[in-house]
Amino acid sequence: MNIKKDRLTKTIILSLGLATIFYSVNFTQQEEQTDSASVEYSVVTTAHAAAPQWRKPASPTVHFTSNTPASLRPMLTWTKVKGAVMYEIEFLSCPLPALDRNELSDNHIFSTRQVYGNSYNPDLPDFATTSPIYWRVRALNFDGEPISSFSNPEKLYFDASIQPVNAPVPHSDFGTVNGSTLLYPVYAWLPIAHAVQYEVELLDAPPENPNGTEPSVHRIWSAITALSDKYDDKARYSSKPFYWRVRGLDENGNPVGVYSDAQEFVVNPDAGWEIATFGDSISHGGGSMSYSPVDWEYSYQTYLDFPVINLSNSGDTSETAADRFEDDVLPFHPRYLIILEGSNSIRGGTPAESVISDLKVIKTKCESNNIVPIFMTLPPINPASIEKVFNEPTSDDWRTEMDKVNQYIRTNTIYIDLAIRMNYSEGVLPERLALDGLHPDINIKRKMASIINSEFPKIVKTLSRKAK
């Protein structure tokens, strides 16, 4: 048995407001590769009492049977586990009579923790010699500790005659659920074997060379990233569709496979949007550090009872929000604008008076354009978690300054009070509810939506009475 241990670092890019922040997840990866022909299978099952924070295990969402086998590079996918920052996957050459669901098997033929989403594209010839094999996966937290048991082993038949996956698989399905029309799109995909970076291109017409390797003549923007998603740095809207696609690249920038199928989306400012949301990354979406705004379950807009367009931009400060108002809000001429701005400014040390001044500017601009501004109070944050994840300090007086902003909102605006319903111990957002201390996870996004769903109709009703 050959055992390989490496110290691994994952670097993720996340806009917090003052700058683009890089954070690293360090953990020890163990890859044990075994010649399956020489293994004697004797497994001792260890009894484990699941820790209270453990989550429901993942379940495979693809199945490769003897009638529908996989290629030698299949795309394996599974259900997401709440709170998972990464996953560990292992492969076995045969079913074992006793298999510990909470530990790696001593007899696996391959395992890795280099899995940062709920998919993995293995190159089976690297470790598999005969079909079928078995695979299973478990969720890990920021520190590389398990937060779920392994999934049930899934049998995987494969056939060398089947065309391997040779392009990233897009999963930014814009416009499919409430709030999934984004002014600032995020392009996301399932990564593929052998690609170390990716090139995304945005087009104003369908590509003339589908599934090719060369850029399209219809390209209007492109970017290269080592990640499996890319935040667009420009607002995208038009009455006509946009198209985006992505291809893998090696370390020298050469194509790995071909471009993905082009994905169409529309952000039409004349589509009759009555309600829009306007904010920073809390409103843009995403959470658990590994999930972006296009993982819709991490967006509070998904759970609203009424349709909205999301005009938020990750990285906003109250100042940049005021600056971009004319360009990003007025083209959509909403009747109501639900606003959550200022968290990045306050935690970065901007005085409350400056944030309040920016909010006043936004309020005036709304009222001057017959838009009803509905401000939301700023929810709490967790400086210790922000420091742990982003290695960045939070202003010492953040509570006092945030309270000043929230008091202004409560006394001078039409508002929805999020903060008063998130009255956690010492005014700090618990880590279990926002792993990075700033971006709430699913439970809080649901809670935010519930509060909005309760209060927004009351606001509309009150305004209607006053108008009579």
C-alpha positions as CSV (number, residue, x, y, z in Angstrom):
1,M,0.0,0.0,0.0
2,N,1.4,3.4,-1.0
3,I,0.4,6.3,1.2
4,K,0.8,9.8,0.0
5,K,0.2,12.7,2.4
6,D,0.3,16.3,1.2
7,R,-0.4,19.7,2.9
8,L,-3.0,21.2,0.7
9,T,-4.3,24.8,0.4
10,K,-7.5,25.9,-1.2
11,T,-7.7,29.5,-2.2
12,I,-11.1,31.0,-2.8
13,I,-11.9,34.5,-3.9
14,L,-14.8,36.3,-2.2
15,S,-15.7,40.0,-2.5
16,L,-16.4,41.5,0.9
17,G,-16.5,45.1,0.1
18,L,-13.3,46.9,0.7
19,A,-11.3,44.6,-1.5
20,T,-11.3,41.2,-3.1
21,I,-10.3,38.8,-0.3
22,F,-8.4,35.6,-0.6
23,Y,-8.7,33.0,2.0
24,S,-7.0,29.7,2.4
25,V,-8.3,26.4,3.8
26,N,-5.4,24.2,5.0
27,F,-5.8,20.6,5.8
28,T,-3.9,17.3,5.4
29,Q,-4.9,15.2,2.4
30,Q,-4.3,11.5,2.5
31,E,-4.4,9.6,-0.7
32,E,-3.9,5.9,-0.3
33,Q,-3.5,4.0,-3.6
34,T,-3.6,0.3,-3.5
35,D,-3.2,-2.5,-6.0
36,S,-6.7,-4.0,-5.7
37,A,-5.4,-7.5,-6.8
38,S,-3.2,-7.8,-3.7
39,V,-5.5,-6.7,-1.0
40,E,-6.9,-8.9,1.7
41,Y,-10.2,-7.5,2.8
42,S,-10.5,-7.4,6.6
43,V,-12.3,-4.4,8.0
44,V,-13.1,-3.6,11.5
45,T,-16.1,-1.4,12.0
46,T,-15.6,1.3,14.6
47,A,-18.5,2.6,16.6
48,H,-18.9,6.3,16.4
49,A,-21.4,8.5,18.2
50,A,-22.2,11.2,15.6
51,A,-21.4,14.6,16.9
52,P,-24.4,16.9,17.4
53,Q,-23.5,19.1,14.4
54,W,-23.3,16.2,12.0
55,R,-25.6,16.5,9.0
56,K,-27.5,14.2,6.8
57,P,-25.1,12.4,4.5
58,A,-25.0,13.1,0.8
59,S,-26.7,10.9,-1.7
60,P,-25.5,10.3,-5.3
61,T,-27.6,12.0,-7.9
62,V,-26.2,10.0,-10.9
63,H,-26.2,6.3,-11.3
64,F,-24.1,4.3,-13.8
65,T,-25.4,0.8,-14.2
66,S,-24.4,-2.1,-16.4
67,N,-27.0,-0.9,-18.9
68,T,-26.0,2.7,-18.7
69,P,-22.2,2.7,-17.8
70,A,-20.0,5.7,-17.3
71,S,-17.1,6.8,-19.5
72,L,-13.6,6.7,-18.2
73,R,-14.0,10.3,-17.0
74,P,-17.5,10.5,-15.6
75,M,-19.1,13.4,-13.8
76,L,-20.1,12.2,-10.3
77,T,-22.6,14.4,-8.5
78,W,-24.4,14.2,-5.1
79,T,-26.8,16.2,-3.0
80,K,-25.3,19.1,-1.1
81,V,-24.7,18.8,2.7
82,K,-25.5,21.9,4.7
83,G,-22.4,23.5,6.1
84,A,-20.0,21.6,3.9
85,V,-17.0,23.6,2.7
86,M,-15.4,20.6,0.9
87,Y,-16.0,16.9,0.4
88,E,-13.9,13.8,0.7
89,I,-14.5,11.0,-1.9
90,E,-13.1,7.5,-1.9
91,F,-13.3,4.6,-4.4
92,L,-13.4,0.9,-3.6
93,S,-12.7,-2.0,-5.9
94,C,-15.4,-4.2,-4.4
95,P,-18.1,-4.1,-1.8
96,L,-16.9,-4.8,1.7
97,P,-18.8,-7.0,4.2
98,A,-18.4,-4.3,6.9
99,L,-17.6,-0.7,6.2
100,D,-17.3,2.1,8.7
101,R,-19.4,5.0,7.6
102,N,-17.4,7.4,9.6
103,E,-13.8,6.6,8.5
104,L,-11.9,6.1,5.3
105,S,-11.5,2.5,4.4
106,D,-8.0,1.0,4.7
107,N,-8.8,-0.8,1.5
108,H,-9.8,2.0,-0.8
109,I,-8.1,2.3,-4.2
110,F,-8.2,6.1,-4.3
111,S,-9.4,9.0,-2.2
112,T,-9.1,12.8,-2.2
113,R,-10.2,15.9,-0.4
114,Q,-9.7,18.1,-3.4
115,V,-13.4,18.4,-3.9
116,Y,-14.9,21.9,-3.3
117,G,-18.4,21.4,-4.5
118,N,-20.9,18.5,-4.9
119,S,-19.3,17.0,-8.0
120,Y,-16.1,15.2,-9.0
121,N,-14.7,14.2,-12.4
122,P,-12.3,11.3,-11.8
123,D,-9.9,9.9,-14.4
124,L,-10.7,6.3,-13.7
125,P,-7.7,4.7,-15.4
126,D,-5.5,6.3,-12.8
127,F,-6.7,3.8,-10.2
128,A,-9.5,1.5,-11.5
129,T,-8.6,-1.6,-13.4
130,T,-11.9,-3.5,-13.7
131,S,-15.6,-2.5,-13.8
132,P,-17.5,-2.0,-11.6
133,I,-16.1,-0.1,-8.7
134,Y,-17.7,1.7,-5.8
135,W,-17.6,5.3,-4.6
136,R,-18.8,7.2,-1.6
137,V,-18.5,10.8,-0.3
138,R,-18.7,12.7,3.0
139,A,-18.8,16.4,3.9
140,L,-16.0,18.3,5.7
141,N,-16.0,21.7,7.4
142,F,-13.6,24.6,7.1
143,D,-11.0,22.8,9.3
144,G,-11.2,19.6,7.2
145,E,-13.2,17.8,9.9
146,P,-16.1,15.5,8.9
147,I,-19.6,16.9,9.5
148,S,-21.4,13.9,8.0
149,S,-20.9,10.2,7.6
150,F,-20.0,8.8,4.2
151,S,-22.8,8.2,1.7
152,N,-23.9,4.6,1.0
153,P,-21.4,3.1,-1.5
154,E,-22.6,3.6,-5.1
155,K,-21.7,1.0,-7.7
156,L,-20.2,2.5,-10.8
157,Y,-19.9,0.6,-14.1
158,F,-17.7,2.1,-16.8
159,D,-16.9,1.5,-20.4
160,A,-13.9,2.7,-22.3
161,S,-15.9,3.0,-25.6
162,I,-18.1,5.9,-24.2
163,Q,-17.0,9.5,-24.9
164,P,-15.5,11.0,-21.7
165,V,-16.7,14.2,-20.2
166,N,-14.5,16.8,-21.9
167,A,-16.1,20.1,-21.0
168,P,-17.1,21.8,-17.8
169,V,-20.8,21.4,-17.0
170,P,-22.5,24.8,-16.4
171,H,-24.9,25.1,-13.5
172,S,-25.8,28.8,-13.4
173,D,-29.4,28.2,-14.3
174,F,-30.6,31.9,-14.3
175,G,-34.3,32.7,-14.2
176,T,-35.4,29.3,-13.0
177,V,-36.4,30.2,-9.4
178,N,-37.5,33.4,-7.7
179,G,-34.8,36.0,-7.5
180,S,-32.5,34.1,-9.9
181,T,-32.3,37.0,-12.4
182,L,-29.0,38.7,-11.4
183,L,-27.9,42.1,-12.6
184,Y,-24.3,41.0,-11.8
185,P,-24.2,37.4,-13.0
186,V,-22.1,34.7,-11.5
187,Y,-21.0,32.0,-13.9
188,A,-20.5,28.6,-12.3
189,W,-19.7,25.1,-13.5
190,L,-18.6,21.6,-12.5
191,P,-14.8,21.3,-12.9
192,I,-13.2,18.6,-15.0
193,A,-10.1,16.4,-14.7
194,H,-6.7,17.9,-15.7
195,A,-8.0,21.5,-15.9
196,V,-6.1,23.8,-13.6
197,Q,-7.8,27.0,-14.7
198,Y,-10.9,28.0,-16.7
199,E,-11.8,30.6,-19.3
200,V,-15.3,32.0,-19.3
201,E,-16.6,34.0,-22.2
202,L,-19.8,36.1,-22.5
203,L,-21.4,36.4,-25.9
204,D,-24.1,38.6,-27.4
205,A,-25.2,35.8,-29.8
206,P,-25.0,32.0,-29.9
207,P,-21.5,30.8,-30.7
208,E,-20.7,30.0,-34.3
209,N,-18.4,27.2,-33.1
210,P,-20.3,25.3,-30.5
211,N,-18.2,22.9,-28.4
212,G,-15.1,24.1,-30.1
213,T,-11.8,25.2,-28.7
214,E,-11.5,28.7,-30.1
215,P,-13.1,31.9,-28.8
216,S,-16.3,33.0,-30.5
217,V,-16.5,36.0,-32.7
218,H,-19.5,37.1,-30.6
219,R,-17.4,37.4,-27.5
220,I,-18.0,40.6,-25.5
221,W,-16.1,39.7,-22.3
222,S,-13.9,37.0,-21.0
223,A,-12.0,36.1,-17.8
224,I,-9.7,33.4,-16.6
225,T,-9.9,31.9,-13.1
226,A,-8.5,28.9,-11.1
227,L,-11.9,28.5,-9.4
228,S,-15.1,26.9,-10.6
229,D,-17.1,30.1,-10.7
230,K,-16.6,33.7,-11.9
231,Y,-18.3,36.8,-10.6
232,D,-19.0,39.2,-13.5
233,D,-17.5,42.6,-12.7
234,K,-20.0,44.5,-14.8
235,A,-23.8,44.9,-14.7
236,R,-25.4,42.9,-17.6
237,Y,-28.8,43.9,-18.9
238,S,-30.4,44.0,-22.3
239,S,-33.7,43.2,-23.9
240,K,-31.8,40.6,-25.9
241,P,-30.3,37.4,-24.5
242,F,-26.7,36.9,-23.4
243,Y,-24.8,33.6,-23.8
244,W,-22.0,32.3,-21.7
245,R,-19.7,29.2,-21.8
246,V,-16.5,28.0,-20.3
247,R,-13.6,25.8,-21.2
248,G,-10.8,24.1,-19.2
249,L,-7.1,25.1,-19.5
250,D,-3.9,23.5,-18.4
251,E,-1.1,25.3,-16.6
252,N,0.2,26.7,-19.9
253,G,-3.2,28.0,-21.0
254,N,-3.8,25.2,-23.5
255,P,-7.3,23.9,-23.9
256,V,-8.4,20.9,-21.9
257,G,-11.3,19.5,-23.9
258,V,-13.7,21.9,-25.5
259,Y,-16.1,24.7,-24.6
260,S,-19.2,23.8,-22.7
261,D,-22.6,24.2,-24.2
262,A,-23.5,27.9,-24.3
263,Q,-26.0,29.0,-21.7
264,E,-28.6,31.6,-22.5
265,F,-29.9,34.2,-20.0
266,V,-31.9,37.4,-20.1
267,V,-31.8,40.4,-17.8
268,N,-34.5,42.6,-19.4
269,P,-35.0,46.0,-17.8
270,D,-38.3,46.4,-19.5
271,A,-39.8,43.1,-18.2
272,G,-42.1,44.9,-15.7
273,W,-40.1,44.4,-12.5
274,E,-42.2,45.9,-9.7
275,I,-39.8,44.9,-6.8
276,A,-36.0,44.8,-6.7
277,T,-33.5,43.9,-4.0
278,F,-30.4,46.1,-3.7
279,G,-27.4,45.3,-1.5
280,D,-24.0,43.7,-1.1
281,S,-23.0,40.0,-1.0
282,I,-25.6,39.3,1.8
283,S,-28.3,40.1,-0.8
284,H,-26.3,38.9,-3.8
285,G,-26.4,35.4,-2.4
286,G,-24.1,32.5,-1.4
287,G,-22.8,31.0,1.8
288,S,-20.9,28.3,3.5
289,M,-17.8,29.7,1.8
290,S,-18.0,27.3,-1.1
291,Y,-21.5,28.2,-2.5
292,S,-22.0,31.2,-4.7
293,P,-25.1,33.4,-5.5
294,V,-26.2,30.8,-8.1
295,D,-26.6,28.2,-5.5
296,W,-30.1,29.5,-5.0
297,E,-30.8,28.0,-1.7
298,Y,-28.3,30.4,-0.2
299,S,-30.3,33.5,-1.5
300,Y,-33.1,34.9,0.6
301,Q,-34.9,36.0,-2.6
302,T,-35.5,32.3,-3.4
303,Y,-37.9,32.1,-0.4
304,L,-39.9,35.3,-1.0
305,D,-43.6,35.1,-1.7
306,F,-43.4,37.6,-4.6
307,P,-41.1,38.0,-7.7
308,V,-38.1,40.2,-7.5
309,I,-35.0,41.0,-9.6
310,N,-31.7,41.0,-7.7
311,L,-29.7,44.2,-8.3
312,S,-27.2,43.4,-5.6
313,N,-23.4,43.4,-6.1
314,S,-21.0,41.4,-3.9
315,G,-18.5,43.9,-2.5
316,D,-20.8,46.8,-2.2
317,T,-20.1,49.5,0.4
318,S,-22.8,52.1,1.2
319,E,-20.7,54.5,-0.9
320,T,-20.4,52.3,-4.0
321,A,-24.1,51.5,-3.7
322,A,-25.0,55.2,-3.8
323,D,-22.6,55.7,-6.7
324,R,-24.1,52.9,-8.9
325,F,-27.7,53.7,-8.2
326,E,-28.5,55.6,-11.4
327,D,-26.7,53.0,-13.6
328,D,-28.0,49.9,-11.9
329,V,-31.5,50.7,-10.5
330,L,-33.1,53.3,-12.7
331,P,-33.0,51.2,-16.0
332,F,-35.4,48.7,-14.2
333,H,-37.7,51.4,-12.9
334,P,-39.0,49.3,-10.0
335,R,-41.8,50.5,-7.8
336,Y,-40.3,49.2,-4.6
337,L,-36.6,48.8,-3.7
338,I,-35.7,46.6,-0.8
339,I,-32.3,47.8,0.4
340,L,-29.6,46.2,2.7
341,E,-26.4,48.2,2.5
342,G,-23.7,49.1,5.0
343,S,-22.4,45.9,6.6
344,N,-19.1,46.0,4.6
345,S,-18.6,49.7,5.5
346,I,-19.2,49.3,9.2
347,R,-17.0,46.3,9.7
348,G,-14.3,48.0,7.7
349,G,-14.3,51.0,10.0
350,T,-16.4,53.5,8.1
351,P,-18.1,55.7,10.7
352,A,-21.9,55.3,11.0
353,E,-22.3,59.0,10.1
354,S,-20.8,58.3,6.6
355,V,-23.0,55.2,6.1
356,I,-26.1,57.1,7.1
357,S,-25.2,59.9,4.7
358,D,-24.9,57.3,1.9
359,L,-28.3,55.8,2.9
360,K,-29.8,59.3,2.8
361,V,-28.5,59.7,-0.8
362,I,-30.0,56.4,-1.8
363,K,-33.3,57.4,-0.2
364,T,-33.4,60.7,-1.9
365,K,-32.6,59.2,-5.3
366,C,-35.4,56.7,-4.9
367,E,-38.0,59.3,-3.9
368,S,-36.9,61.5,-6.8
369,N,-37.6,58.7,-9.2
370,N,-40.9,57.5,-7.8
371,I,-39.4,54.4,-6.2
372,V,-40.4,53.4,-2.7
373,P,-37.2,52.7,-0.7
374,I,-37.6,50.0,2.0
375,F,-34.5,49.7,4.1
376,M,-33.6,46.7,6.1
377,T,-31.6,47.0,9.4
378,L,-28.2,45.4,9.3
379,P,-28.0,41.9,10.7
380,P,-25.2,41.0,13.2
381,I,-21.8,39.7,12.1
382,N,-19.1,37.5,13.8
383,P,-15.7,39.1,13.8
384,A,-13.9,36.0,15.1
385,S,-15.2,34.0,12.2
386,I,-14.3,36.7,9.8
387,E,-10.8,36.8,11.2
388,K,-10.5,33.0,11.0
389,V,-11.6,32.7,7.4
390,F,-10.4,35.9,5.8
391,N,-7.5,36.8,8.1
392,E,-9.0,40.3,8.3
393,P,-9.9,42.3,11.4
394,T,-13.2,43.9,12.1
395,S,-13.5,47.4,13.5
396,D,-13.6,47.3,17.3
397,D,-16.6,49.6,17.5
398,W,-18.7,47.8,14.9
399,R,-21.6,47.1,17.3
400,T,-21.9,50.7,18.3
401,E,-21.7,52.0,14.8
402,M,-24.1,49.4,13.4
403,D,-26.6,50.3,16.2
404,K,-26.4,53.9,15.0
405,V,-27.1,53.0,11.5
406,N,-30.0,50.7,12.5
407,Q,-31.4,53.4,14.7
408,Y,-31.4,55.8,11.8
409,I,-33.2,53.3,9.6
410,R,-35.8,52.7,12.3
411,T,-36.6,56.4,12.8
412,N,-36.2,57.9,9.4
413,T,-37.2,55.3,6.8
414,I,-39.7,52.8,5.7
415,Y,-38.0,49.7,7.1
416,I,-38.0,46.0,7.8
417,D,-36.2,45.1,11.0
418,L,-34.0,42.2,10.5
419,A,-31.6,43.0,13.4
420,I,-34.2,42.9,16.2
421,R,-35.2,39.4,15.2
422,M,-31.5,38.2,15.2
423,N,-30.8,39.1,18.8
424,Y,-28.1,36.5,19.4
425,S,-25.9,36.3,22.5
426,E,-23.7,39.3,22.8
427,G,-25.0,40.6,19.5
428,V,-22.8,38.2,17.5
429,L,-24.0,36.0,14.7
430,P,-23.3,32.4,15.7
431,E,-20.7,30.5,13.6
432,R,-23.2,27.7,13.0
433,L,-25.4,30.2,11.1
434,A,-22.7,31.9,9.0
435,L,-19.5,29.9,8.7
436,D,-17.4,33.0,7.6
437,G,-19.1,35.4,10.0
438,L,-20.6,37.6,7.4
439,H,-22.6,35.6,4.8
440,P,-25.6,33.9,6.4
441,D,-26.2,30.2,5.5
442,I,-29.5,28.7,4.5
443,N,-31.3,28.9,7.8
444,I,-30.8,32.6,8.2
445,K,-31.6,33.2,4.5
446,R,-34.9,31.5,5.1
447,K,-35.4,33.6,8.3
448,M,-34.7,36.8,6.4
449,A,-37.3,35.9,3.7
450,S,-39.8,35.0,6.4
451,I,-39.4,38.4,8.0
452,I,-39.7,40.1,4.6
453,N,-42.7,38.0,3.6
454,S,-44.4,39.1,6.9
455,E,-43.6,42.8,6.8
456,F,-43.6,43.8,3.1
457,P,-47.4,43.3,2.6
458,K,-48.0,45.4,5.7
459,I,-45.9,48.2,4.2
460,V,-47.7,48.1,0.9
461,K,-51.0,48.1,2.6
462,T,-50.1,51.1,4.8
463,L,-48.8,53.0,1.8
464,S,-52.0,52.3,-0.2
465,R,-54.1,53.7,2.7
466,K,-52.0,56.9,2.8
467,A,-52.3,57.3,-0.9
468,K,-56.1,57.4,-0.7
